[in-house]
Amino acid sequence: MNFKLKVWRQSDAAAAGEWRTYGVSEIDSGASFLEMLDILNDRLVVEGERPIAFDYDCREGICGSCALTIDGTPHGPRQVTSCQVFMREFTDGSEIIVEPFRASPFKVLCDLVVDRTPFDRIVEAGGYISVDAGPKPEPNATPISPETQQAAMDAAACIGCGACVAACPNGSAMLFTGAKATHLNVLPQGQPERYDRSRAMVEQMDAEGFGGCTNTGECEAVCPQEISISVIGELYRDYRKSMVHVLRSRRGRMKAQ
Amino acid sequence: MADPHPPGLNEEGELEGSSGRHGGILRQFWDSTIGKKIVVAVSGSILGLYLIVHMLGNLKGFQGPGGGEPEIDVYGEWLREVGSPALPEQGALWVVRAILLLALVLHVVAIVQLSRRNLAAKPKGHRPPRIQRSLASRTMLLSGLVLLAFVVFHVLQFTTATIQTTPIVEGEVYANLYAAFQEWYFVVFYVVSMGLLALHLRHGAWSLTQTMGWDKPNRNPTLRRTATALAVVVSLGFAAVPLGFWLGIVPEPTSEAAATAASGEPR
């Protein structure tokens, strides 16, 4: 199969960046999108041009490293990770537009590679539980219903790829933050820090410059892990309750003498 | 380096944010995107509740001229008197107006600030293609701006009577409505605005439940349908009045003052 690739080239974060068009020919229909880019890069190296930089790791759809906007849609139109896009899905001879995930907090570092450390800082702000070291607790002491476990697992499926932010017309990170907060907030282990977590993660999310959610639902339409916007509702609820929680803690207390 | 105090607690062992160090919890609330969205949701629902009452009151126009004393004129008079003598004349009216103005200002200010954030969070020229966002959700800013302009016009026309394209006489609600909605341009403007109101309410009402954290997967279909029903009923109820007068479903006013108002019509 033959394709015309329109690729975003940008030598470093400070550079302006530009569109470049490359032809690729005799690509196997079974090749993945990333393999097609590998083949193109082999040729660019031979021709003395700098190969196209792109993120990848596992290439089996579980790590969340790959992040390509294909024909305008994050990860392409099939709601999978970029590495799970195959060339047979494209029309032979067509032009394919490849660009990085676009959002102001995700700085383009080089070509198709963006800086997703804002996500790391959101998780650092509250995406953890504090436990005292000690003997292994008795598992039956804290029962977790299958429904709760399923809800936590659904949220924990987030691989942090950033497609939700790229697909959002407001560049909002609510689906990511909602998933990371909900996954701990619904479990017994997450309860002690529940409200502080919600507030801290939202505060960090805002500090990173992500936009606000307008409930358009575009994020869940591109999420390769099919995370529902119900996690955003959970975060709204926990954030609202955290405010009440703080106000309550400021109530006057009775003093004994 | 070890943290000297547990996360989320400050040196005094109080919850973070509970001291004045971060400028107070209300400041934090207003500065966060979710806090502002909650302000938008609450102020929007105040405006929405008012719309329902306003729409129901308008339907009194369909009770007709009533032989000199139209029901809607009586209702208009009652709105000025309600609450007296406990409240001063027009007291309740002004309390409602003050609440509405405050809600509107908060709604608009929070939206302007949020929209500026949202625009800044997206590099220029990179608006993602539409996948499943609804027409209503895409046009919230547009419908909101048109509705704001509509509200200003509407108040200037029927409340302050500043716009006298058709003569507006204080107290003669029925005659005023009749005269104004004989003009096709007013009818078109009002009906189109109510169409946009339907879109705005449809996304706004459901968004309210999501932003307040009331929506859950099992409630979602009901909430979506309720929001759609609310939007359709409210906007149809409003649009029925100008259409009713224009199509002649409700008769001409009969009172003397109204007759002079209607005959004084320049066109």
Boltz contact constraints between the chains, C-beta under 6 A:
constraints:
  - contact:
      token1: [A, 72]
      token2: [B, 129]
      max_distance: 6.0
  - contact:
      token1: [A, 102]
      token2: [B, 123]
      max_distance: 6.0
  - contact:
      token1: [A, 102]
      token2: [B, 126]
      max_distance: 6.0
  - contact:
      token1: [A, 104]
      token2: [B, 121]
      max_distance: 6.0
  - contact:
      token1: [A, 104]
      token2: [B, 123]
      max_distance: 6.0
  - contact:
      token1: [A, 167]
      token2: [B, 128]
      max_distance: 6.0
  - contact:
      token1: [A, 170]
      token2: [B, 118]
      max_distance: 6.0
  - contact:
      token1: [A, 171]
      token2: [B, 121]
      max_distance: 6.0
  - contact:
      token1: [A, 171]
      token2: [B, 122]
      max_distance: 6.0
  - contact:
      token1: [A, 196]
      token2: [B, 8]
      max_distance: 6.0
  - contact:
      token1: [A, 202]
      token2: [B, 32]
      max_distance: 6.0
  - contact:
      token1: [A, 202]
      token2: [B, 34]
      max_distance: 6.0
  - contact:
      token1: [A, 206]
      token2: [B, 32]
      max_distance: 6.0
  - contact:
      token1: [A, 206]
      token2: [B, 33]
      max_distance: 6.0
  - contact:
      token1: [A, 209]
      token2: [B, 121]
      max_distance: 6.0
  - contact:
      token1: [A, 210]
      token2: [B, 121]
      max_distance: 6.0
  - contact:
      token1: [A, 211]
      token2: [B, 117]
      max_distance: 6.0
  - contact:
      token1: [A, 211]
      token2: [B, 118]
      max_distance: 6.0
  - contact:
      token1: [A, 211]
      token2: [B, 121]
      max_distance: 6.0
  - contact:
      token1: [A, 212]
      token2: [B, 33]
      max_distance: 6.0
  - contact:
      token1: [A, 212]
      token2: [B, 114]
      max_distance: 6.0
  - contact:
      token1: [A, 212]
      token2: [B, 117]
      max_distance: 6.0
  - contact:
      token1: [A, 212]
      token2: [B, 118]
      max_distance: 6.0
  - contact:
      token1: [A, 215]
      token2: [B, 207]
      max_distance: 6.0
  - contact:
      token1: [A, 215]
      token2: [B, 210]
      max_distance: 6.0
  - contact:
      token1: [A, 216]
      token2: [B, 133]
      max_distance: 6.0
  - contact:
      token1: [A, 216]
      token2: [B, 137]
      max_distance: 6.0
  - contact:
      token1: [A, 217]
      token2: [B, 132]
      max_distance: 6.0
  - contact:
      token1: [A, 218]
      token2: [B, 131]
      max_distance: 6.0
  - contact:
      token1: [A, 218]
      token2: [B, 133]
      max_distance: 6.0
  - contact:
      token1: [A, 221]
      token2: [B, 131]
      max_distance: 6.0
  - contact:
      token1: [A, 221]
      token2: [B, 132]
      max_distance: 6.0
  - contact:
      token1: [A, 230]
      token2: [B, 217]
      max_distance: 6.0
  - contact:
      token1: [A, 233]
      token2: [B, 210]
      max_distance: 6.0
  - contact:
      token1: [A, 233]
      token2: [B, 213]
      max_distance: 6.0
  - contact:
      token1: [A, 233]
      token2: [B, 215]
      max_distance: 6.0
  - contact:
      token1: [A, 236]
      token2: [B, 211]
      max_distance: 6.0
  - contact:
      token1: [A, 236]
      token2: [B, 213]
      max_distance: 6.0
  - contact:
      token1: [A, 237]
      token2: [B, 213]
      max_distance: 6.0
  - contact:
      token1: [A, 239]
      token2: [B, 34]
      max_distance: 6.0
  - contact:
      token1: [A, 240]
      token2: [B, 213]
      max_distance: 6.0
  - contact:
      token1: [A, 243]
      token2: [B, 29]
      max_distance: 6.0
  - contact:
      token1: [A, 246]
      token2: [B, 15]
      max_distance: 6.0
  - contact:
      token1: [A, 246]
      token2: [B, 17]
      max_distance: 6.0
  - contact:
      token1: [A, 246]
      token2: [B, 18]
      max_distance: 6.0
  - contact:
      token1: [A, 246]
      token2: [B, 25]
      max_distance: 6.0
  - contact:
      token1: [A, 249]
      token2: [B, 15]
      max_distance: 6.0
  - contact:
      token1: [A, 249]
      token2: [B, 18]
      max_distance: 6.0
  - contact:
      token1: [A, 250]
      token2: [B, 18]
      max_distance: 6.0
